[in-house]
């Protein structure tokens, strides 16, 4: 009997989050987390669940401007060293966005290992901004090349990290942000005091901050004062900006 060929794994875009607008003028790619090493295929349902609430918030806020959001479904659960599978799949996803929607600005919004993928793939020519929530980043190691940052020149970047995160070290995202700041002044980083890796304790504030940033970078809406101040402040002030309790409520007053 002839041996069957192993199916080739392919990344894909999930369905649009919410109602797709008649005319698309901006795209958010939602990048779920993953593992450092794994050849297993991710669960589409679990992956989507980790970012879908954020996607719904963003698409509601940007529906009038023509915002569409897709979850990126990776081929593998793991980053897998130099293969950087999640970043490669993110680059493919941006290419697919360009094929579907044409020349529209793209924001990469990733959580955990998806945050690392967003930062790494931010150099794609269609990407104008990166949002990394509790990004997983490798420990400093003199034997391994440092995480690259030059690809982020010309992009607006926001990192958000809980100070009590026990899965991904917030100090590593601060160090990366400081390196990015030397090449690109358009980066800020917010610290969510007392919150953990999932940023559940202050989820409303984190999602309001994400909305503020994404609507500004994709559609030119004015940033809130805290985001303006964080982008303008010299390091370390703009890279250790505390996220105020009630942030979203304060914007509606």
PASEVEX-609725 format. One record per residue: x, y, z of N, C-alpha, C in turn; residue in three letters; residue number from 1. Coordinates in steps of 0.02 Angstrom, whole numbers. Layout:
REM residues N
SITE|X|Y|Z|X|Y|Z|X|Y|Z|ala|NUM .
...
//
This chain:
REM residues 253
SITE|42|-59|0|0|0|0|44|62|0|unk|1 .
SITE|27|110|-42|66|172|-46|57|212|18|unk|2 .
SITE|112|239|42|110|278|103|80|347|88|unk|3 .
SITE|33|368|130|2|433|120|50|488|142|unk|4 .
SITE|50|542|102|93|599|119|65|635|180|unk|5 .
SITE|110|660|221|90|698|280|62|766|258|unk|6 .
SITE|2|784|279|-25|849|259|20|906|280|unk|7 .
SITE|27|955|236|67|1014|252|27|1060|296|unk|8 .
SITE|55|1079|352|20|1126|396|23|1196|367|unk|9 .
SITE|-31|1232|374|-34|1301|350|-64|1345|404|unk|10 .
SITE|-36|1404|410|-68|1454|453|-131|1479|419|unk|11 .
SITE|-176|1508|458|-237|1535|427|-264|1592|470|unk|12 .
SITE|-306|1632|438|-341|1685|474|-409|1659|495|unk|13 .
SITE|-427|1673|557|-494|1656|579|-545|1702|548|unk|14 .
SITE|-608|1687|559|-661|1731|535|-654|1800|566|unk|15 .
SITE|-683|1849|533|-681|1916|562|-716|1916|629|unk|16 .
SITE|-688|1953|676|-718|1961|742|-773|2013|737|unk|17 .
SITE|-833|1994|751|-889|2041|744|-909|2047|671|unk|18 .
SITE|-946|2101|657|-972|2113|590|-919|2146|546|unk|19 .
SITE|-908|2118|487|-858|2149|442|-888|2211|410|unk|20 .
SITE|-852|2267|411|-879|2328|380|-881|2322|304|unk|21 .
SITE|-922|2364|273|-928|2363|201|-863|2380|167|unk|22 .
SITE|-827|2427|196|-761|2448|169|-710|2444|224|unk|23 .
SITE|-657|2406|214|-605|2397|265|-551|2449|255|unk|24 .
SITE|-536|2486|309|-484|2537|305|-429|2527|358|unk|25 .
SITE|-434|2475|398|-383|2459|447|-393|2390|474|unk|26 .
SITE|-339|2355|492|-343|2285|513|-302|2276|577|unk|27 .
SITE|-331|2239|624|-295|2215|683|-288|2139|677|unk|28 .
SITE|-226|2116|682|-214|2044|684|-202|2025|757|unk|29 .
SITE|-245|1981|783|-242|1959|853|-200|1897|858|unk|30 .
SITE|-147|1900|897|-97|1847|901|-99|1814|969|unk|31 .
SITE|-126|1753|974|-130|1718|1038|-61|1698|1064|unk|32 .
SITE|-60|1674|1125|3|1651|1155|23|1582|1128|unk|33 .
SITE|77|1556|1155|103|1491|1134|155|1467|1183|unk|34 .
SITE|192|1417|1163|244|1388|1205|313|1404|1176|unk|35 .
SITE|363|1397|1219|431|1408|1195|450|1355|1143|unk|36 .
SITE|432|1292|1158|448|1237|1112|389|1189|1109|unk|37 .
SITE|363|1177|1050|310|1129|1041|296|1120|967|unk|38 .
SITE|292|1058|945|274|1043|876|200|1026|869|unk|39 .
SITE|162|1032|923|91|1017|920|53|1073|886|unk|40 .
SITE|-4|1056|858|-47|1106|828|-88|1140|883|unk|41 .
SITE|-93|1206|881|-132|1240|934|-207|1224|927|unk|42 .
SITE|-242|1230|983|-315|1224|982|-345|1289|957|unk|43 .
SITE|-380|1289|901|-409|1352|876|-457|1385|925|unk|44 .
SITE|-496|1345|961|-544|1373|1008|-509|1407|1067|unk|45 .
SITE|-459|1373|1095|-424|1403|1152|-385|1465|1130|unk|46 .
SITE|-354|1461|1072|-316|1519|1048|-361|1579|1038|unk|47 .
SITE|-417|1568|1006|-463|1624|993|-490|1653|1058|unk|48 .
SITE|-503|1609|1107|-532|1632|1170|-486|1682|1205|unk|49 .
SITE|-421|1673|1197|-373|1715|1233|-371|1787|1208|unk|50 .
SITE|-396|1799|1147|-392|1866|1118|-459|1892|1093|unk|51 .
SITE|-510|1851|1095|-573|1870|1064|-606|1929|1099|unk|52 .
SITE|-603|1932|1165|-634|1988|1201|-601|2054|1180|unk|53 .
SITE|-535|2054|1174|-501|2114|1150|-522|2131|1079|unk|54 .
SITE|-528|2080|1037|-548|2092|968|-618|2122|964|unk|55 .
SITE|-664|2097|1005|-732|2124|1004|-732|2198|1026|unk|56 .
SITE|-693|2213|1076|-689|2282|1100|-663|2328|1045|unk|57 .
SITE|-611|2307|1011|-581|2349|959|-627|2357|899|unk|58 .
SITE|-659|2304|878|-702|2309|819|-764|2352|833|unk|59 .
SITE|-791|2349|894|-846|2394|911|-824|2466|908|unk|60 .
SITE|-765|2480|933|-740|2548|935|-724|2575|865|unk|61 .
SITE|-702|2531|820|-679|2553|755|-725|2537|697|unk|62 .
SITE|-786|2513|712|-831|2492|658|-845|2549|609|unk|63 .
SITE|-857|2609|635|-874|2665|591|-816|2683|544|unk|64 .
SITE|-755|2672|568|-696|2688|527|-677|2633|478|unk|65 .
SITE|-708|2574|485|-692|2518|440|-640|2471|467|unk|66 .
SITE|-641|2459|533|-592|2414|564|-616|2342|559|unk|67 .
SITE|-570|2297|542|-584|2226|543|-528|2192|583|unk|68 .
SITE|-546|2138|619|-497|2102|660|-502|2027|644|unk|69 .
SITE|-444|1995|642|-440|1923|632|-393|1893|684|unk|70 .
SITE|-410|1834|708|-363|1795|748|-318|1756|701|unk|71 .
SITE|-253|1755|715|-206|1716|675|-200|1646|707|unk|72 .
SITE|-212|1595|667|-205|1526|691|-139|1499|665|unk|73 .
SITE|-93|1485|711|-26|1463|694|-24|1390|672|unk|74 .
SITE|30|1372|639|41|1302|621|62|1260|681|unk|75 .
SITE|102|1290|725|129|1255|783|115|1295|846|unk|76 .
SITE|113|1261|901|102|1294|965|166|1329|988|unk|77 .
SITE|224|1304|967|287|1329|993|321|1380|948|unk|78 .
SITE|363|1422|981|407|1469|945|461|1430|909|unk|79 .
SITE|491|1382|946|538|1333|918|603|1364|893|unk|80 .
SITE|635|1400|938|703|1424|925|709|1468|864|unk|81 .
SITE|761|1453|824|774|1494|765|719|1488|712|unk|82 .
SITE|677|1436|718|621|1430|670|571|1488|679|unk|83 .
SITE|565|1512|740|520|1569|755|453|1561|719|unk|84 .
SITE|423|1503|728|363|1486|689|307|1538|697|unk|85 .
SITE|297|1563|758|242|1609|769|253|1675|732|unk|86 .
SITE|316|1698|730|331|1759|694|324|1749|618|unk|87 .
SITE|344|1691|594|338|1677|523|264|1674|502|unk|88 .
SITE|224|1643|545|153|1639|529|120|1708|532|unk|89 .
SITE|145|1750|576|119|1819|579|136|1857|515|unk|90 .
SITE|197|1849|490|216|1881|427|172|1856|370|unk|91 .
SITE|158|1791|369|113|1764|318|44|1797|324|unk|92 .
SITE|20|1805|387|-46|1833|397|-50|1905|372|unk|93 .
SITE|3|1943|381|3|2012|355|0|2011|279|unk|94 .
SITE|39|1966|249|35|1959|176|-37|1943|154|unk|95 .
SITE|-70|1900|191|-138|1881|174|-186|1940|181|unk|96 .
SITE|-175|1982|232|-215|2042|240|-207|2088|179|unk|97 .
SITE|-145|2096|157|-133|2139|98|-168|2109|37|unk|98 .
SITE|-166|2043|30|-199|2011|-27|-274|2022|-25|unk|99 .
SITE|-304|2018|36|-376|2024|41|-401|2096|38|unk|100 .
SITE|-366|2140|73|-393|2207|84|-354|2262|50|unk|101 .
SITE|-296|2246|23|-258|2298|-11|-214|2338|37|unk|102 .
SITE|-201|2399|18|-154|2442|55|-188|2476|113|unk|103 .
SITE|-195|2439|169|-225|2466|230|-175|2457|287|unk|104 .
SITE|-176|2502|336|-130|2494|392|-149|2435|436|unk|105 .
SITE|-98|2402|463|-108|2342|504|-76|2353|572|unk|106 .
SITE|-113|2337|625|-87|2335|693|-82|2263|715|unk|107 .
SITE|-24|2243|740|-15|2176|768|-26|2180|843|unk|108 .
SITE|-75|2143|868|-91|2143|940|-83|2073|967|unk|109 .
SITE|-30|2062|1007|-15|1995|1031|-12|1991|1106|unk|110 .
SITE|-28|1932|1132|-23|1918|1203|27|1861|1214|unk|111 .
SITE|65|1866|1270|111|1812|1287|161|1801|1230|unk|112 .
SITE|168|1740|1205|214|1727|1150|191|1762|1085|unk|113 .
SITE|125|1775|1081|100|1815|1025|126|1886|1028|unk|114 .
SITE|140|1911|1088|171|1977|1094|241|1978|1065|unk|115 .
SITE|279|1925|1077|345|1919|1047|339|1916|971|unk|116 .
SITE|290|1878|946|279|1873|874|262|1940|844|unk|117 .
SITE|220|1979|879|202|2045|854|264|2090|849|unk|118 .
SITE|305|2089|900|366|2131|900|414|2109|846|unk|119 .
SITE|422|2044|837|469|2018|787|445|2032|716|unk|120 .
SITE|380|2025|704|352|2034|637|334|2106|621|unk|121 .
SITE|347|2150|668|327|2220|659|361|2255|601|unk|122 .
SITE|413|2226|574|448|2258|519|414|2250|451|unk|123 .
SITE|361|2211|447|325|2204|383|303|2273|359|unk|124 .
SITE|309|2286|294|295|2353|268|223|2375|278|unk|125 .
SITE|176|2329|286|106|2347|295|90|2363|368|unk|126 .
SITE|135|2346|414|122|2356|486|143|2427|506|unk|127 .
SITE|97|2462|538|116|2528|563|118|2532|638|unk|128 .
SITE|99|2477|673|96|2480|746|95|2411|776|unk|129 .
SITE|118|2407|839|123|2344|875|99|2355|946|unk|130 .
SITE|55|2311|969|31|2310|1038|49|2242|1068|unk|131 .
SITE|91|2242|1119|114|2180|1150|91|2179|1223|unk|132 .
SITE|47|2132|1239|20|2125|1307|55|2067|1342|unk|133 .
SITE|89|2082|1397|125|2031|1435|167|1987|1389|unk|134 .
SITE|211|2018|1348|247|1977|1299|297|1930|1332|unk|135 .
SITE|300|1869|1305|352|1821|1325|415|1839|1287|unk|136 .
SITE|470|1849|1324|534|1866|1294|588|1822|1325|unk|137 .
SITE|639|1805|1286|691|1760|1312|734|1795|1364|unk|138 .
SITE|761|1755|1409|808|1782|1459|871|1806|1423|unk|139 .
SITE|903|1855|1454|967|1880|1427|1018|1824|1429|unk|140 .
SITE|1054|1815|1373|1104|1762|1368|1159|1787|1321|unk|141 .
SITE|1220|1792|1348|1275|1819|1307|1291|1773|1249|unk|142 .
SITE|1271|1710|1253|1286|1662|1199|1236|1665|1143|unk|143 .
SITE|1181|1701|1153|1128|1704|1103|1117|1777|1083|unk|144 .
SITE|1106|1789|1019|1094|1857|995|1033|1887|1030|unk|145 .
SITE|1038|1950|1046|983|1984|1080|922|1988|1034|unk|146 .
SITE|864|1992|1064|802|2000|1026|808|2062|981|unk|147 .
SITE|794|2056|916|803|2113|871|753|2169|885|unk|148 .
SITE|772|2231|870|728|2288|880|726|2336|820|unk|149 .
SITE|775|2331|775|778|2379|720|718|2375|674|unk|150 .
SITE|684|2317|672|626|2310|629|568|2355|652|unk|151 .
SITE|572|2381|713|518|2421|740|527|2496|726|unk|152 .
SITE|580|2515|694|590|2585|676|533|2606|629|unk|153 .
SITE|503|2663|644|448|2688|603|380|2663|622|unk|154 .
SITE|376|2619|674|312|2594|697|297|2625|766|unk|155 .
SITE|233|2631|782|215|2649|850|205|2585|889|unk|156 .
SITE|233|2585|948|236|2523|987|212|2537|1058|unk|157 .
SITE|169|2493|1083|149|2496|1153|156|2426|1184|unk|158 .
SITE|187|2424|1242|194|2363|1282|156|2373|1347|unk|159 .
SITE|118|2323|1368|81|2325|1431|99|2263|1471|unk|160 .
SITE|117|2272|1534|140|2214|1573|119|2222|1646|unk|161 .
SITE|94|2167|1675|78|2166|1746|140|2159|1788|unk|162 .
SITE|143|2195|1843|203|2194|1885|209|2128|1924|unk|163 .
SITE|154|2091|1931|156|2027|1968|155|1967|1920|unk|164 .
SITE|175|1978|1858|174|1924|1809|227|1872|1827|unk|165 .
SITE|205|1810|1838|251|1757|1857|268|1711|1799|unk|166 .
SITE|239|1723|1741|255|1682|1682|305|1718|1637|unk|167 .
SITE|293|1781|1625|338|1820|1582|365|1879|1623|unk|168 .
SITE|430|1884|1628|462|1933|1672|451|2004|1646|unk|169 .
SITE|416|2047|1684|406|2116|1660|471|2155|1652|unk|170 .
SITE|523|2136|1688|586|2172|1681|616|2160|1611|unk|171 .
SITE|604|2102|1582|629|2088|1515|594|2132|1463|unk|172 .
SITE|530|2144|1472|496|2188|1423|518|2260|1432|unk|173 .
SITE|535|2279|1494|562|2347|1504|630|2355|1469|unk|174 .
SITE|672|2305|1476|738|2309|1444|732|2311|1368|unk|175 .
SITE|686|2272|1341|676|2274|1269|650|2342|1248|unk|176 .
SITE|602|2369|1285|575|2435|1269|629|2488|1271|unk|177 .
SITE|674|2484|1319|729|2532|1323|775|2528|1262|unk|178 .
SITE|786|2468|1237|827|2459|1177|791|2487|1116|unk|179 .
SITE|725|2474|1112|687|2501|1056|688|2577|1057|unk|180 .
SITE|682|2606|1116|678|2679|1123|739|2714|1094|unk|181 .
SITE|796|2681|1095|857|2711|1068|854|2718|992|unk|182 .
SITE|813|2676|960|808|2679|887|741|2708|863|unk|183 .
SITE|692|2708|908|624|2728|889|591|2762|948|unk|184 .
SITE|581|2827|944|552|2864|1000|478|2848|1010|unk|185 .
SITE|445|2819|959|373|2807|963|357|2741|997|unk|186 .
SITE|381|2733|1058|365|2674|1097|349|2696|1168|unk|187 .
SITE|300|2663|1197|285|2673|1268|270|2606|1300|unk|188 .
SITE|273|2605|1365|260|2543|1402|223|2560|1465|unk|189 .
SITE|168|2525|1477|127|2536|1537|134|2477|1584|unk|190 .
SITE|138|2492|1649|141|2441|1700|74|2438|1736|unk|191 .
SITE|48|2377|1743|-16|2367|1777|1|2339|1846|unk|192 .
SITE|1|2383|1895|25|2364|1961|-22|2313|1994|unk|193 .
SITE|9|2263|2022|-22|2208|2060|-57|2157|2015|unk|194 .
SITE|-56|2166|1949|-89|2118|1905|-41|2064|1882|unk|195 .
SITE|-70|2006|1864|-30|1949|1843|-26|1943|1768|unk|196 .
SITE|-8|1883|1745|5|1873|1674|-56|1884|1630|unk|197 .
SITE|-113|1861|1652|-173|1868|1610|-204|1937|1611|unk|198 .
SITE|-179|1982|1654|-205|2050|1660|-281|2049|1671|unk|199 .
SITE|-304|2000|1711|-376|1994|1723|-401|2044|1774|unk|200 .
SITE|-360|2060|1823|-382|2103|1878|-403|2172|1853|unk|201 .
SITE|-367|2196|1802|-381|2263|1775|-395|2258|1700|unk|202 .
SITE|-435|2207|1681|-446|2195|1610|-481|2254|1576|unk|203 .
SITE|-529|2285|1610|-565|2341|1579|-517|2398|1562|unk|204 .
SITE|-472|2413|1609|-424|2467|1597|-376|2449|1541|unk|205 .
SITE|-353|2386|1540|-306|2364|1488|-339|2368|1419|unk|206 .
SITE|-401|2346|1414|-436|2347|1350|-451|2419|1329|unk|207 .
SITE|-467|2462|1377|-478|2533|1360|-413|2565|1335|unk|208 .
SITE|-357|2547|1366|-292|2572|1343|-277|2546|1273|unk|209 .
SITE|-290|2483|1261|-278|2454|1195|-321|2489|1143|unk|210 .
SITE|-384|2502|1159|-428|2537|1113|-402|2607|1097|unk|211 .
SITE|-381|2642|1149|-355|2710|1140|-295|2709|1092|unk|212 .
SITE|-251|2662|1101|-191|2657|1059|-208|2637|988|unk|213 .
SITE|-248|2585|980|-262|2559|913|-302|2609|871|unk|214 .
SITE|-352|2642|901|-390|2692|863|-346|2751|843|unk|215 .
SITE|-297|2766|884|-252|2820|867|-203|2802|811|unk|216 .
SITE|-174|2743|815|-123|2725|765|-153|2707|697|unk|217 .
SITE|-214|2679|697|-244|2658|634|-285|2713|601|unk|218 .
SITE|-319|2755|642|-366|2802|614|-353|2875|634|unk|219 .
SITE|-299|2887|668|-281|2956|683|-321|2989|738|unk|220 .
SITE|-359|2950|778|-393|2980|835|-341|3006|884|unk|221 .
SITE|-359|3060|919|-313|3088|969|-302|3037|1025|unk|222 .
SITE|-239|3029|1045|-224|2986|1102|-248|3019|1166|unk|223 .
SITE|-262|2979|1216|-276|3006|1282|-213|3038|1310|unk|224 .
SITE|-222|3080|1359|-164|3115|1389|-111|3066|1416|unk|225 .
SITE|-131|3012|1451|-79|2966|1475|-38|2934|1419|unk|226 .
SITE|-70|2916|1363|-33|2887|1308|12|2939|1276|unk|227 .
SITE|-13|3000|1265|28|3054|1239|89|3065|1283|unk|228 .
SITE|78|3069|1348|133|3081|1395|184|3024|1394|unk|229 .
SITE|159|2962|1390|204|2904|1390|247|2903|1327|unk|230 .
SITE|218|2920|1270|257|2921|1208|308|2977|1208|unk|231 .
SITE|291|3033|1239|336|3092|1238|389|3090|1292|unk|232 .
SITE|377|3053|1346|423|3055|1403|488|3018|1387|unk|233 .
SITE|544|3044|1413|607|3009|1404|609|2947|1447|unk|234 .
SITE|651|2899|1429|658|2840|1472|693|2859|1537|unk|235 .
SITE|676|2826|1592|629|2769|1596|556|2788|1607|unk|236 .
SITE|541|2853|1612|473|2873|1632|419|2846|1585|unk|237 .
SITE|429|2853|1519|379|2831|1472|377|2756|1462|unk|238 .
SITE|423|2721|1494|426|2648|1488|405|2614|1553|unk|239 .
SITE|390|2653|1604|364|2627|1668|301|2666|1687|unk|240 .
SITE|261|2683|1639|201|2724|1651|149|2681|1687|unk|241 .
SITE|126|2700|1746|74|2660|1780|7|2669|1746|unk|242 .
SITE|-29|2614|1738|-97|2617|1711|-145|2632|1768|unk|243 .
SITE|-177|2689|1764|-219|2711|1820|-282|2669|1825|unk|244 .
SITE|-303|2657|1886|-366|2622|1898|-423|2665|1870|unk|245 .
SITE|-470|2633|1836|-526|2670|1806|-508|2707|1743|unk|246 .
SITE|-454|2687|1709|-432|2723|1649|-488|2731|1598|unk|247 .
SITE|-523|2678|1582|-575|2682|1531|-632|2728|1552|unk|248 .
SITE|-652|2725|1616|-707|2767|1640|-689|2840|1637|unk|249 .
SITE|-626|2856|1650|-605|2926|1649|-609|2955|1579|unk|250 .
SITE|-601|2915|1528|-604|2940|1459|-675|2957|1438|unk|251 .
SITE|-725|2926|1470|-795|2937|1450|-826|2998|1484|unk|252 .
SITE|-790|3028|1529|-819|3085|1566|-812|3149|1524|unk|253 .
//
